Amino acid sequence: MRTAEIEVTIASLGHLGDGVAETPAGEVFVPFVLPGERVRIRPTGEGRAELLGIVTPSASRVAAPCRHFRQCGGCALQHVEAKAYGEWKREQVAAALAPRSIEIEVDPIVPATPKSRRRATFSATRTKKGVTLGYYSRSSHTIIQLTECPLVVPEIEAALQGLAHLVEPGLSRKGHASVAVTATETGLDVAVTGGKDVDGPLRAELAKRTSAHDLARLVWNGEMISERRAPVVTLSGLKVAPPPGSFLQATADGEATLVRLVVEAVGDAKRVADLFAGCGTFTAALAKHSSVLAVESEKPQIGALDRALREQGPALGLKPVEILMRDLFRRPILPSELLKTDAVVFDPPRAGAAAQAEQLAKSAVPLVIGVSCNPATFARDARTLIDGGYRLTRVTPVDQFLWSPHIELVGIFRRE
């Protein structure tokens, strides 16, 4: 028996972008709504409800720019006017800091623009009619076939049909494959997982299709199928060839903003430690004015950075960069190793840097800059640094995941 529809007023937006409303049965989350709106809903259980209609729309409601919106699960907030959307994201950062008793005026968010995502991961499956490639629909494993996507750079959007053709021979009807695509300066870099095991005929066919679609590289279930050109990205003037699976900031503009904020904060520091350095998002920019210790646990990534520095560093006039491969989760840099360090930059994965933050809190480094893609783990690590004698002087959110709840940020800590 279907639950009866009811009319409610949306009180606020939750941290995932769904509206929050009170009903006789308790609080429910409603997608695609805005605070203050009067809406018709049907509760579906487990604290969720289906949106049936808007009775009184918010002044902040706008038409979604993508025809797949509400079906496709890639975006949650296309219906929100830009100013209100940016303020909501800024508030999410403040809300993550508050439970840790961290009070600071969070900067306005640095916005993202449509068609700026240079990496995206699609899902694909084989059907009787061919291949369905796109994003999952909301709260399901149904793949929504994409013909357009206002998030990604034009090179990726134009390749959607070609990507479906590329992966078709390696798919089955029994499962879904993941298709990760990165737009690089030398072409698209594609990595597929969850496809069929590669044998001789499949390898030959995939290589043929890689050439037909002029891809830079194709990796299938971790195996290199074809590298027609090494994928290349430029990081603050340093041309790096990232190995398969390397981390890369989602947008070039977002990366440039993060680098600018970090470099401005570092100022004239002579010796800087770049922790969780990856392929060198910040390393080259820092090395223009400072000697750098770049630390990363992934050998292929730190190797790519090392090669680029050896080949190009002298011509670029970079200061000395020491490369250190080390798992900072298990073996964080100790205070005794930072005695001559003027600033530390750390940019960990979503899990944050709990162990490293504990050691930084015991150090005498005058300046620490945290870059994070997870405000909750940033707040945890910030609390550790503050308890160790640092003062959080600035937090700047940076949007790289347009119309989603995901947020990047830069936080600056100075020792009291």
N, C-alpha and C positions, 0 to 999 in steps of 0.2 A: 504494500500500500504506500502510495506516494505521500510525502509530508505536505501539508497544506502550505500555500504561499502566504507570506506575511509582508508587511511594510515596516521598514525600519529606517532610522537615521544613522548615517555613518559618523562615528565619533572621531576616528583617527586612522592613520595608516600604520600597519605593523611593520616590523623590520624587514619583511620580505616584500613589502609593497601592497599587500592585501588590506582592504578596509576592515575595521573593527566595529562591530555593532552589538548592542545588547538586545537580547530576545528574552521572552518568558522562560526559555530553557537555559539561558546563560549566554555567554559571549560567543560570537561566531565571526569567522573570517570570510570576507566576500571579495572576490577578485574584480578588478577593473572599475573600482569606485573611488570616490574622493571624500575627504572630510566635509561634513555638512550636507551631503547629498541625501535626499529622501529616495529610497529605492525599494523595489519589490524583489524579494528573494524567496528561495525555497531551501530550508535547511536540509543538508544531505548526510548529516551525522559526523561525529568526531570533531565537532566544533567548526564545521565548514558549511558554506551555503552556496547555492547556485544563483547567479544574478539573472533575474528575469526581465527587469526593466528599470529605467531611470525615471522617477516621478518628478524630482526637482534637481536639475543638474547644478553643479558647482560652476562658478565663474572661471575656475581654473581648468575646466574640461576643454580639451581640444580634439579634433578629429585625428585618429591615428594615421600616420603616414604610410603604413604597410597594410596591404590587403589581407595578409596572413595573420594579422594581430587578432588575439583572442583564441584562435585555433592553435597557432604555433606557440610553443613554450619558451621560445628564445627571449621574448621581451615581456615585462610585466607592467610597464609604466608609460607606454606610448600615448596614453590618453591624458597625460598631465602636462599642463603648460610649463614652458622651460623654467621660468623663475620659481614657480612653486615646486617643481621637481628638484631643482638645485638646492632649494632651502630644505626640502625633506632629506636629501642626502647629507647635507651639512648637519642636520639635527641627529641623524643616525650616528655620526661620529661622536657628537656630544653625549648622546644616550649611552654609547659604549663606555665612555670615560666615567660617567657619573657613578656607577656602582663601585668603582675603585676609588671614589672620593677625589677624583681629579677634576678640578674646576679651572677652566680656561676658556676664553672666547675663541671659538673655532673660526678660522678664516672662511670667507665665502668659497664655495667649491670652484675649482678651475674646470670649466665645462668641456665635455666631449662633443664632437660634431658627427653627424651622420656620415656613413661611408668612410669611416676612418679605421675600423678594426682590420689589422693586417694579419691576424691569425684567427681561425675559427675551427670548431670541431663539429662535423655533421655526422649524422647516423645514416646508414644505408642498408637496404635489404632487397632481395630479389623477389619479384612477383611474377605472375603469369604474363603481365603486360610489359615487363622489363625491370627497371630499377627505380625504387623510391629513395630519394636522397633529400635530407632536410634535417630539421630539428624535431625532437619529440614534442607532442602536444602536451598541454598542462596535465600533470599528475597521471600520465599514462605512458605506455611504451608504443603508442601509435606514432609513426613517423609522418610528419606533414611535408608533402612534396613542395619544395621551394622552387619558384621561378624567379624570385627576386629577394633581396635582403638589404634593407637600408642601413644595416650595421656595418657591413664589410666593405673593403676597398673595391673599386670597380673591377680590378683584375680577378678577384675571387668571385664576385657576383657574375661576371661574364663567363666564368668557367664552370658554373653549376651543372649545366647539361653535359659538358665534357667530362666532369668528374664522375657523373653517373655512368657514362660510357666506359670510362677508365676502369672502374672497379667491378663492372658487371660480370666478367668471367670468373672472378674470385669470390663471388657471393653465393649463398644458398638461401633457400626459402625458410630454413629452420632457425636462422639467427640473424642478428644485426651486427654490422661492422661499424667501427668508428673511423671516420675519415678526417684527420687533422691536416689543415691546410695553412701554410704560411706564405704570404707574399714577400718575396725577397727581391733584391735589385737585379738578380739574374733569372728570375722566374719563380714559379710556384714550387714549393717544397711540400710534398705530400707524404704522410705516414698513415698507413692503414693497419688497424688491429682488429682481430675478431673475424677475419676472412678465412677462406679455405687454406689449408696447408699448401705450400708451394711445391710443385713438382716441375719437371722440365718443360712440358708444354705450357703450363700456366705461366711460368717465369718468362718464357719467350713471348707469349701473348701480352702480358703486362708490360714488358719492355717495349714491344711494338706500339702499344697504345700510349705509353709515356712519351715516345717520340712523336706520335701523331698529334698529341696535344701540347707538344713543346714544353713539357715540364722540366724543371731543373733537376728534380730528384724524386724518386719513388722508393719508399721503404715499406715492406709488407710483412706484418707480424714480426718486426724487428730485423728482417733480412733485407739487405740492400738489393733492389731489383735493377735500378738504373740511376746513375748520376751523370747526366749529360753535361751539366755545368755545376760547379760547386755553388750552393746557395750562399749569397753574400749579403750582409747588412753592415751599414756604417754606423759605428758607435762613437760619436764625438770626433769624427775624422778618421777613426781607425776602422779599416775594412776587415771584418771578421767573418769566417766561414763557420757558422754554427753546426755542430754535429747533429745527427737526428735526435729529436726529442729535447733539444735545448730550450731553456726558458728565454722568452723574448717578451718585452713589454707589449701590451695588446695594441697600442697605437703609437705611431711615430711622434705625434704631437704630445701625447701623454708622457712618453719617455723624455722628450725635450724639456717638458715642464719639471719633471722629477729631477733631471740632471741640473737644470737651472737652480732650483731650490736648494739642492745639496751643495752645489759649487758656491752659491752665494753665502750659505751658512758656514762653509769651511773657511772661506776668506783666505787669509795669508798663512794658514797653517802649513808648516814645513814638512811634517811627517803625518801621513794619514793611513789608517788601516781600513781597507774595503772588505768587509766580511760578507760571506755569501755572494761572492763577486760574480758567479756565473761566467758568461762569456765576456763580461766587462762593461755592463751597462754604465757604470760610473767610473771605471778605472781610467780610461783614456782622458776623460774630462778632468779628473783629479790630477792626473800626471802632467797636465800642462803647467801646473804651478807648484806641485808638491811631489815629494817622493812617496811611493805608495807600496803598501804591503797588501796584495790581493789574495784572499783566502777563499777556497771553494773545495767542496768535497767530491764533485763530479769530475773525474779525470778527463773525459773528452771535452768538457766545456773549458776547464782551466787550460787544457792543452791547446785548444783553438785560440784562446786569448794569448797564451805564451808565444805561439807561432806568429800571430799578427804583430805583437809587440817587437819581437826580434826582427821581423822583416821591415816594419814601417816606423817603429818608434824613433830611431835616430833621425829619419827624414822629417818627422813631425815635431822634432824638438822636445820630446817628452822627457820628463824627469825619470830617474831610475824606478823601476817597478820590480819588486820581489814577488815571485809566485810561490804560493804554498798550498799544497793539496792537503786538506784536513777536514774531518767530519766535526763540525762545530757543535753538533748536538751531543756527541759523545766526548769530544775533547775541545771544549771552548778555549779561546785564547785567554791566558791568565793575566792578572794584573802585572806580574813580573815581566811579562813579555811586552807590555805597553808603557814601560817607564819613560821612553823617549818619544812617545806618540802624542801628537797635538790634537788629533781628532780621529774619531771612529765613525764610520758609516756602516750600518748593518741593514740588509734587505733580505730577510728570511722568507721562506715559503709561508703558506697560510697558518701553519702550526705555530708560527712565531719563533722566538729565540730565548726560551726560558733559561736554559743553562748558561747561554752566553750573557744574557742580561744580568744574571747573578754575579758573574765575574766582572762585568763592566761596572756594576754598582760598587765593587770593592776597589776599583782602580782610581788612579788620580788623573785620568784623562780629562782635560778641561771641557771638551766638547764632544757630544755624542749625537748622531743624527740617525733616527730610525725611519726606514721606509717600509710600509706595510700594505698588504692587500686584505687585511683582516682587522678591522678596528677592535674587535674583542680581544684578540691575542696581543695586539699593540697595547691596549689598555693594561693588560696583565703585566707585560714587560715594562711599561712606563711606570707602573706602581713600584716595581722592583728598583728601578733606577732612582725614582724619587725618594724611596725609603733609604737608599744608599747615599743620599746627599745631593742629587741632581735636581734642577728646577726645569720643568717643562715650560719653555718660553713661547713656543709657537706650534700650532698644528694646522696644516693646510691640506684639505681634501682635494684629490685629483680624480676626475671622472674619466675612466677608460672603458667602462662597460655601460654604454648608453642604454637608458630605459630598463636597467636592471638594478637590483639592490646592492650590487657589488661596488666597493669603494676602495680606492688607493689613498694613501695619505703620507705626508712627511711630517715628522715631529722633531723638534730641535730641543736638546737638553744641554744645559750648562751647569757645571759643578759650582755649587754655592761656596 
